[in-house]
Amino acid sequence: MSEIVPLPEPLQVAIGEYESWINGELRNVQNLNKITQPTCHYTNSNGLKGIIDNHEIWFTDIRHLNDPSEFKFVFDLLKIEIKNYTKSSKDKNLISFMDFSLANLNFVLNDVIFPYVSCFSKLEDDLNQWRAYGDNGRGFCIVFSEKFFEDSYSENQNVDDEYLLNYVLPTNYDHDNSKEYYKNTINKAASIISKSINKNPNILDDKNNMDIFGRKISSLMILSTLWHAIMIKHPAYSAENEVRQIIIENKDRIRKHIKIRTRGQEIIPYISTDRPIHQENMVVRIIVGPAADQRAVDAVKALLLSKNMSWVDVIKSKIPYRSAYEPINSLDELAPFGSL
């Protein structure tokens, strides 16, 4: 087996500089959009019971979310920006690096970086959310306090073999903003590479240096844009006012956490994470959907009582909405449709 030759110190410094810049950008986005108000998760009866019973939140492989085009769309934008940079550059080393990054894009996404997402909304008791995610009005809206997300903002998250780093980011519906972000990310990588080459003109002539350095920097660049890609949705979904809690890890760390569920004929990878849902004031209230009846309200109260979560308010939606599947509760409701 051939010995792995470590990178020269100037290239290690360049990698560290770029990694620090990426982490700083991510933290800035988080801090500028920190959750300071209750945030909602709409779900059906099975989802509610699983969350309360098992104190778990599920993160779904982003490729299985409702908008299948969103991930492909933003990575197509990244490819365009990389190609544009290559066309405008006269630096052979930078052109080689950008070509390398382009070739590694799908590999990094499919085989190295695994993004999993849990979705929330800033909108409480919202009709569109009930229709799309709350079992067409018969489901439930779990309202989490801002305390529930505090660990995601910590710069000292406990990193061990059982813990997966998570972050909370707002969803962005502005694609022009994405283009600008990608340009900045590419330009920052190019600036760091140029600085290293100018100080050490022949440092990338060595194929080992070029391969290892190119893979690491391009992976970091793709990771940076991946964060942004996860934040982006098509403008048609802007009414959802979505917030996403995100897990991204390499396949070696994440593989043992992956579970499988089904939705119809679809097989969906997901990760279940243990959360302090039973702690006081993590859940503010639970809203029962507008198409559910009083029995659902009573059942939720019983569920919470069984878990000693008496501080959680249970209220009925104030929206007048009749689901196509709403049960009819009295003979009087049938009267307008004909005699019995």
N, C-alpha and C positions, 0 to 999 in steps of 0.2 A: 504494500500500500504506500503510495507516495505521500510524503510529508506535506502538510498544509503550511504554506509560507505566510506569515502574518503580513498585513499591509504596512507599508512605511508610515511613520508617524504623521507626516503632513496629510496623508489621505485619511487616517483615523481622526485627525483633528477636524477635517472637512466634514466627515460623516457626523461627528458630534455636534458641529455647528448647525448643520441642516436639521438634525433631529431636535435640537433645542428650539430652533425657529418654529418648526411644525408644532411642537408641544405648546409653545407660547401662543401661537395662533389659535389652537384649539381651546386653550384655557380662556383666552380673551373672548371668544365667541360665547363660551359658557357663561362667563361672568357678566357679559353685557345682556344676556338673556336669561338670567337666573330666575327660576320659578319663585314667585313671591305671593302666589295666591293658590287656592285649591284647584286641583287639576283632575280631570275626569277620565275614567276608563269605562266604556260601554261594552256590555257583554250579555250573554244569554244566561239561563238558569244554571247550566253546567259550569260555565265560566265563573259565575259568582260563587257557587258552592266550592269549586276547586280552590279559588283564591282564599276564601275564608277558612275552609277546612284545613288546607295544607299550608297556609301562609306562603303561597308561591305566586310569582309573576312569571309568565312565559314569554320568552323571546323567540320570535320566528325568523327563520332564514329569510332574508329580505327578498330573495328571488321568488318567494311564495306569497308576497303581499298582494293587496287588491289591485294595484296599478302595475301590471307586469312590464310596461314600457319604460317606467321611470328610471330604472337603473341603466338600461341600455342607452337611453337618451343622453344622460349626463356623461357616460363614458364615450359616446360618439363625439360629444363636444370636446372632451379631453384629447381624443385622437386628432381632431381637426386642429386644435391649438398646438399640439406637438409638431404636426406636419407643417403648420404655418411657421413655427419657429425654425424648423430645419431649412425651409426654403429661404428664409431671410438671413441665416447665419453663414458666415464665411470661414468659421473655425472648424477644422476637420475633426478635432477631438470632441467638440460639442455636438456636431452632426452625428458622429458615431454613437455618442451617449444617448441622444434623442432617438436614434434608430433602435438602439438597444432597449430603451424604455418602451417604445411602441411595441416591439416584439414580445416584451415580457408582460404586457398589460393583462391579457387574458390568463396567463399562467399565474400571476400574483393573485388575481381575483378568484380563480377557481381552485387553486391548489395551495395557496399560502395564507391568504387572509379570508376569514370567515365572518361576515357581518350578520348579526342577529339583532332584531329590533322588537321593542314593545311600544305600542302606540297609545297615546293619551290625547286629550283635547282640552283646550281652554274653555270650551263651551259647555255650560251646565244646562241640563234639561233642554236639549236642542232637537227639534223635530228631524232634521236631516241625519243627525247622529243616531237617533232612535231607529230610523228606517234602515240605515246602512249597517249599523253594528249592534243595535239593541234589539235584535229579534223582531224587527218591524213593530216596535213599540211595546212588545210583551216582555222585554228584557229588563236590564238593570243598569244604572249609572252609579259606579263607585266613585265617590269624591274623596281624593287623597289630599292631605294637607301638604304644605310646602316642606314640612319636616321629613316627609317620606323620601324626598329626593336628595337630602343633604349629603349623604355619603358619596353621591356622584360628583359633587363639587370639590371633594377633598383632594388635595395634591399628594396626600400620604395614604392612598388606598392600600390596604393590606394585600400585598402580592405574594401568594403562595400557590401551591399546586392545586388547591381546592377553590381558589378565589379567582373570578374573572373580572377584570376591570370594566366598569361601565360609566357611561357619560350621558348627560341629558342635553339635547340640542333642539332648537326650534326648527320647524320645517320652513323651507324657503321656496317660494313659488315664482321667483324672479330669475329667469334663465340668463338674462343679460348679466346679472350679478355673478352667475356661475362662470361665464366666459372670462370676466375680469379676474376672478379668483384664480382660475387655472393659469392665466397669463402670469400672475404674480408668483404662483408656485413654481412654474417652469423657469421664470426669470431668476428667482432666488437660487434654484439649483444650478443654473448656468453661471451665475455670479460666483458661487462658491467653487465650482469646478474650475472656472477661469482663473480665480485667485490661486488655487493650488498649482495649476499648470504653469502660470507665469512665474511663480517662485521656484518651481522645479520642472523645467521644460521637458525633460525626458521621462518623467515619472510614470506616465501611462504607456510608454513604449513597451514595457513588460506586459505580456499577455495576461499573466496571473493578476497583476495589479488592476488592469483594465476590467477583467471579468468580475473580480470580487468587488471592486469599487463601483463599477457600473451597476451590478446587481443590487448592492446595498442602497446607493443613492436613488436608483430608479424605483426600488421598492418603497423607500420613504416618500418619494414624490407621489407615487400611486396611493400610498396610505393616506397622505394629506388630502388628495383629491377624492379619495374614497369617503372620508368623513363628510366632505361637502356633498358628494353624490347621495349619501344617505339622507342628508337634510333636504334634498331637492325633490319636489313633486310637480307634476303637471299643473299649470295654472287652473285647470278645470276643477281641481280639488282644493282650491284656496279657502273655500267656505268652511272646511273642516277645522281650521285653526289648530293644526296638529303639533304636538310635542312628542319627540321620540327619545326613548331611553335605549342606549345602544351598547352592544358588546362586540368588540372586534379582537380576535386573537388568531395566532397562527394555528394551523391544523393540529400540530402536535400537542398543544396545550388544551385545545378545545374539544378534541374528538371524544374524550371519555365523558364529556358533559352532554353530548348530543343524544336526544331521544327522538322518537318518531310517532307522529299521530296521523290520522287520515281525515280527509275532508272530501266526502263523495268518493270519487275514484283517485283522488290525488294523495300522494304520500308526502308529508310535510315534516322536515327536520325542525326541531325546536330545542330550546334549553330552558329548564325550569330553575328558577333561582329562589332561594329561601329569603324572605323579607320580613321585617318586624311588623307585620300587619296587625298582630294581636296587641301590640303596645299601644297605650292610650294616646289618643289624638293623631295617630297615623291615618286612620280613616275618619273623615269628618261626618259623612252621612252617606246613605244609600238611597237613591231615588228609584222608585218602582215605575216602570214604563207606563205611558198613557193608555195602552191597550190592555194592560193587566187589570185584574180585579182585586178586591179587598183581601181575598185569600192569599195573594202573593205578598201583600204588605205584612200580613200576620205570619206567613212562613219565614220571611226574612228576619222578623223580630225574634222568632223562635230560634233560627240559626245563630243569630248574634248572642242570644241568651245562653245557648249551649257552649259558646266559646268565651263567655265572660266579657263580652264587648258591649256592655250596657250603655256606654257613653256615645255610641254611634246612633245618630238620628235616622229614622226610617220615614220617608215621606213619599207621597204619591205625586207623580208628575202633574203639573198644572196645565199641560197642553191638551186641548180637546182633539182627540184623534181616535179614530176607529179603525183598527187593523182589519184586514180581510179575514184574519183568523181569530178575531176576538170572540170569545164565547158570549152567548146571549144569556143573561142572568134572570130574566123574568118574562112572563107571558105578555106583559105590557109592551115590551120592546118589539115583540113580533107583530103587534096590532097594525102598524102602518103598512105592513107587507101583505095583509090579507087575513081573513078570518080563519080560525082553527076549526 
